[in-house]
């Protein structure tokens, strides 16, 4: 093994320690965003596995005469904290895309390390790299599916933090001001008007079309958010504003405020937990799955039913991105 190849191996191991430490810390911050207990356990296990990978990489680094690792773990933790802080100003899809970028970098470096190990005749390095490749391929696939779930309308396996929810709403407001007005139907009318004015000329004609909905909201804000949405929907349909009515209904669905006869599964409320879970898992429409999950979360909140519906959404997401089940 040449000195140049040895130096390259050591440098890649050092970089992998830093990135893997960051990966672990990010996984631990994501645990609090898990939608279900199953996802929470998976993320916790991923974090523990990343910690073990850090240990293995560090041990190999030391065996090759690399500088004992003291500063790198601290840098990794700092990088993860900074990432978690800055991403609070971004919609969750941007945070997940950054997670995916990190995993791709880890995967690419592990692949490079494997080839270096082969060239240098370092069997242990090669085996270590192969294990890293398998781990990061699995994580890349998982994050790709989570992003696909979000793209299909969710709810994804990971929930946005409150800050990310606000960031997501702000982004949607810029590109779809009418939907923004409708989604904020639970706020005071003056606040909605102020937000609409800040968006400015982009609202234009779309905001005018929403006037019927906001007028309806003015009459019913004191009754409560769900009642306001139902009232607004009825008024919009009565006056022929289908777009406003559909938006109000979509907002109701997001709140889980739908009646049993609006669910995609007939007689859902009368089903046993096991039968409800089986029926939920058979759904294939992202919209139907989303409506069912929101309803279940705001009513009986049975974890097995929610997990089954989430699994159904994951299957649809996998099909969308071409991932084998």
C-alpha positions in Angstrom: 0.0 0.0 0.0 1.4 3.4 -1.0 1.6 6.3 1.4 -0.8 8.2 -0.9 -3.5 5.4 -0.7 -3.0 5.1 3.1 -3.5 8.8 3.5 -6.7 8.6 1.4 -8.1 5.8 3.4 -7.4 7.7 6.7 -8.9 10.9 5.3 -12.1 9.1 4.3 -12.4 7.4 7.6 -12.1 10.7 9.4 -14.7 12.3 7.2 -17.0 9.3 7.7 -16.7 9.6 11.5 -17.7 13.2 11.3 -20.7 12.6 9.0 -21.8 9.5 10.9 -21.8 11.4 14.2 -23.9 14.1 12.5 -26.2 11.4 11.1 -26.7 9.9 14.6 -27.6 13.3 16.2 -30.0 14.1 13.4 -31.7 10.7 13.8 -32.2 11.4 17.5 -33.8 14.8 16.8 -36.1 13.1 14.3 -37.4 10.7 17.0 -39.6 13.4 18.4 -41.1 13.9 14.9 -42.1 10.3 14.4 -45.8 9.9 13.7 -46.1 6.4 15.1 -44.4 4.2 17.8 -43.1 2.0 15.0 -41.4 4.8 13.3 -40.1 6.1 16.7 -38.5 2.7 17.4 -37.0 2.6 13.9 -35.4 6.0 14.3 -34.1 5.2 17.7 -32.6 2.0 16.3 -31.1 3.9 13.4 -29.4 6.4 15.8 -28.0 3.5 17.9 -26.8 1.8 14.7 -25.1 5.1 13.6 -23.4 5.3 17.0 -22.1 1.7 16.5 -20.9 2.6 13.0 -19.0 5.6 14.5 -17.3 3.3 16.9 -16.3 0.8 14.2 -15.0 3.6 11.9 -13.0 5.2 14.7 -11.5 1.8 15.7 -10.4 1.2 12.1 -9.0 4.7 11.9 -6.9 4.2 15.0 -5.7 0.8 13.8 -4.4 2.5 10.7 -2.4 5.0 12.8 -4.9 7.8 12.4 -5.0 10.6 15.0 -7.2 9.4 18.0 -10.6 10.9 17.6 -11.3 13.6 20.1 -12.6 16.7 18.3 -14.6 15.0 15.5 -17.5 13.7 17.6 -18.0 17.2 19.1 -17.9 18.7 15.6 -20.5 16.2 14.5 -22.8 17.0 17.3 -22.3 20.7 16.6 -23.1 20.2 12.9 -26.3 18.4 13.8 -27.4 21.0 16.3 -26.8 23.8 13.7 -28.6 21.8 11.0 -31.6 21.2 13.3 -31.6 24.9 14.3 -31.5 26.3 10.7 -34.0 23.9 9.3 -36.7 25.1 11.6 -37.1 28.0 9.2 -37.7 25.6 6.3 -40.6 23.4 5.3 -40.1 19.8 6.4 -39.5 18.6 2.8 -36.4 20.8 2.7 -35.1 19.4 5.9 -35.7 15.9 4.6 -34.0 16.7 1.3 -30.9 17.8 3.3 -31.1 14.5 5.3 -31.1 12.6 2.0 -28.2 14.6 0.7 -26.2 13.7 3.9 -27.1 10.0 3.4 -26.0 10.1 -0.3 -22.7 11.6 0.7 -22.2 8.9 3.3 -23.1 6.3 0.7 -20.7 7.7 -1.9 -17.8 8.0 0.5 -18.4 4.4 1.7 -18.3 3.2 -1.9 -15.1 5.2 -2.5 -13.6 3.7 0.7 -14.4 0.2 -0.4 -12.5 0.7 -3.7 -9.6 2.2 -1.8 -9.6 -0.8 0.6 -9.6 -3.2 -2.4 -6.7 -1.4 -4.0 -4.7 -1.3 -0.8 -5.4 -4.9 0.2 -7.1 -3.8 3.4 -9.7 -6.5 3.9 -11.1 -5.1 7.1 -11.5 -1.6 5.5 -13.3 -3.3 2.6 -15.7 -5.2 4.9 -16.4 -2.1 7.0 -17.2 -0.1 3.8 -19.6 -2.9 2.6 -21.5 -2.7 5.9 -21.7 1.1 5.6 -22.9 0.8 2.0 -25.8 -1.5 3.0 -26.8 0.7 5.9 -26.9 3.9 3.9 -28.6 2.3 0.9 -31.4 1.3 3.3 -31.6 4.8 4.8 -31.6 6.5 1.4 -34.5 4.3 0.4 -36.4 5.0 3.6 -36.0 8.8 3.3 -37.0 8.6 -0.4 -40.2 6.9 0.6 -40.9 9.5 3.4 -40.4 12.3 0.9 -42.7 10.5 -1.6 -45.4 10.3 1.2 -45.1 14.0 1.8 -45.3 14.7 -2.0 -48.5 12.6 -2.1 -50.0 14.8 0.5 -49.1 12.8 3.6 -49.3 12.3 6.4 -45.7 11.2 6.2 -43.9 9.0 8.7 -42.3 12.2 10.1 -44.3 15.1 11.3 -43.1 18.7 10.9 -42.2 20.6 14.0 -44.4 23.6 14.8 -41.8 25.9 13.2 -41.7 23.8 10.0 -45.4 23.8 9.9 -45.4 27.5 9.8 -42.7 27.6 7.2 -44.6 25.2 5.1 -47.7 27.3 5.3 -45.8 30.4 4.4 -44.3 28.7 1.3 -47.7 27.4 0.2 -49.1 31.0 0.7 -46.6 32.3 -1.8 -47.6 29.9 -4.5 -51.2 29.3 -3.7 -52.6 32.4 -1.9 -56.2 31.2 -2.2 -55.5 28.0 -0.4 -53.6 30.0 2.2 -56.7 32.1 2.9 -58.8 29.0 3.3 -56.4 27.1 5.4 -56.2 30.0 7.9 -60.0 30.1 8.3 -59.6 29.5 12.0 -57.9 32.9 12.5 -59.5 36.2 13.1 -60.6 37.9 9.8 -58.4 40.9 10.4 -55.4 38.6 10.6 -56.3 36.9 7.4 -56.8 40.2 5.7 -53.4 41.4 6.9 -51.7 38.3 5.6 -53.5 38.6 2.3 -52.3 42.2 2.0 -48.7 41.1 2.7 -48.8 38.6 -0.1 -49.8 41.6 -2.3 -50.6 41.6 -5.9 -50.0 37.9 -6.2 -53.4 37.3 -4.5 -55.2 39.3 -7.2 -58.2 37.6 -8.7 -57.8 34.5 -6.6 -58.3 36.4 -3.4 -61.4 38.0 -4.8 -62.8 34.5 -5.5 -62.2 33.7 -1.9 -64.3 36.6 -0.6 -67.4 34.5 -0.3 -65.5 32.0 1.9 -64.0 34.8 4.1 -67.4 36.4 4.4 -68.8 33.1 5.7 -65.9 32.9 8.1 -66.8 36.4 9.5 -70.2 35.0 10.5 -69.0 31.9 12.2 -65.6 32.4 13.7 -66.9 32.5 17.2 -68.6 29.1 16.9 -65.2 27.3 16.5 -62.9 26.2 13.8 -64.7 23.1 12.6 -68.1 24.6 12.7 -66.7 27.6 10.8 -65.4 25.3 8.1 -68.6 23.4 7.7 -70.6 26.7 7.6 -68.2 28.2 5.0 -68.4 25.1 2.9 -72.2 25.1 2.9 -72.4 28.8 2.0 -69.8 28.4 -0.8 -71.7 25.4 -2.3 -75.0 27.3 -2.0 -73.5 30.2 -3.9 -71.8 28.0 -6.5 -68.3 28.7 -5.4 -67.1 25.1 -5.8 -63.4 25.9 -5.4 -64.0 27.6 -2.1 -66.2 24.8 -0.9 -63.6 22.1 -1.9 -60.9 24.1 -0.1 -63.0 24.3 3.1 -63.7 20.6 2.9 -60.0 19.8 2.4 -59.3 21.9 5.5 -61.9 19.9 7.5 -60.3 16.7 6.4 -56.9 18.0 7.6 -58.5 18.5 11.0 -60.1 15.1 11.0 -63.5 16.8 11.1 -65.4 14.4 8.8 -68.4 12.3 9.4 -68.4 8.5 9.3 -70.3 8.5 6.0 -67.5 10.6 4.4 -64.8 8.0 5.2 -63.5 5.8 2.3 -64.4 2.6 4.3 -68.1 2.0 4.8 -69.1 1.1 8.4 -65.6 2.0 9.6 -66.7 3.0 13.1 -68.4 -0.4 13.7 -65.3 -2.4 12.7 -63.1 -4.1 15.3 -59.6 -2.8 15.7 -58.1 -5.7 13.7 -60.7 -5.4 10.9 -60.3 -1.6 10.8 -56.5 -2.0 10.5 -56.9 -4.6 7.7 -59.3 -2.3 5.8 -57.0 0.7 6.3 -54.0 -1.3 4.9 -55.9 -2.1 1.7 -56.4 1.5 0.8 -54.5 2.8 -2.2 -55.7 6.4 -2.7 -53.4 8.9 -0.9 -56.4 11.2 -0.3 -58.4 8.3 1.2 -55.5 7.3 3.4 -55.0 10.8 4.6 -58.6 11.3 5.5 -58.8 8.1 7.4 -55.6 8.8 9.4 -56.8 12.3 10.4 -60.2 10.9 11.4 -58.7 8.1 13.4 -56.2 10.4 15.1 -59.0 12.7 16.3 -61.4 10.0 17.3 -60.4 6.6 18.6 -56.7 7.1 17.9 -55.8 3.4 17.7 -52.1 3.1 17.0 -52.5 -0.2 15.1 -55.0 1.3 12.7 -52.9 4.4 12.2 -49.8 2.3 11.6 -51.7 0.2 9.1 -52.9 3.2 7.2 -49.4 4.6 7.3 -48.1 1.4 5.9 -50.6 1.6 3.0 -49.3 5.2 2.3 -45.7 3.9 2.3 -46.6 1.2 -0.3 -48.2 3.8 -2.5 -45.1 6.1 -2.0 -42.8 3.2 -2.9 -44.7 2.6 -6.1 -44.4 6.3 -6.9 -40.6 6.3 -6.6 -40.0 2.8 -8.0 -38.8 1.2 -4.7 -39.4 -2.5 -4.3 -41.5 -3.4 -1.4 
